[in-house]
Amino acid sequence: MNIQFMTQSYRLQKAFEAPPAKSASGTPRPAQTGKSSESVEISSSSQSVQKVSDTIKALPEVRIELVDKIRERIKNNDYPIAVRFDNALEKMHGAGIL
């Protein structure tokens, strides 16, 4: 699994999360209920973006600070990669990922 991809995906997800809508007084607006007779068509590229967004939301939260610390330890040859790598592979194999 590519940690850098997951880190970038997590940052991308956070960048696209919209804050709740607020009224003029600054308080959150209640969600609208009821049916509308209006319809909207979503382009295929928008649907693709939505699929990516849904996939990112389904990913476990990444603790970026921890990833950066481990990455630095690996660069400095101060991280027991072989043992941890073997353990990770065993867990992934047991979970049916590999």
Phi, psi and omega in degrees: 000138185270105182298321182297318178298316181295320179296315179295320179297319179296316178296321179296318179299314181297326181291329183265356178289126181269138175290158180297145179296142181237150177280178180300331181279353178095000179268149180299140177279144175290152179294141180281142179238169180102170181260149179240147179272358179277152176225158181228137173258134181253130181294162180295326178291323176294323177295322177296317178298320179295319178298317178297316179299316179297320178296317179296318180296331180281344179290150176293153180295138181257128176271092188302321180299318180293318178299316179297320179296316181293319178302318179295318178296323178295317178301323182272010183053038181242028181225128183285080186295314187302312181294312182294323179296314178299317179297317180296317178298318179297317179295318180294320178295318179295330179275357178082014179283324179252000000 
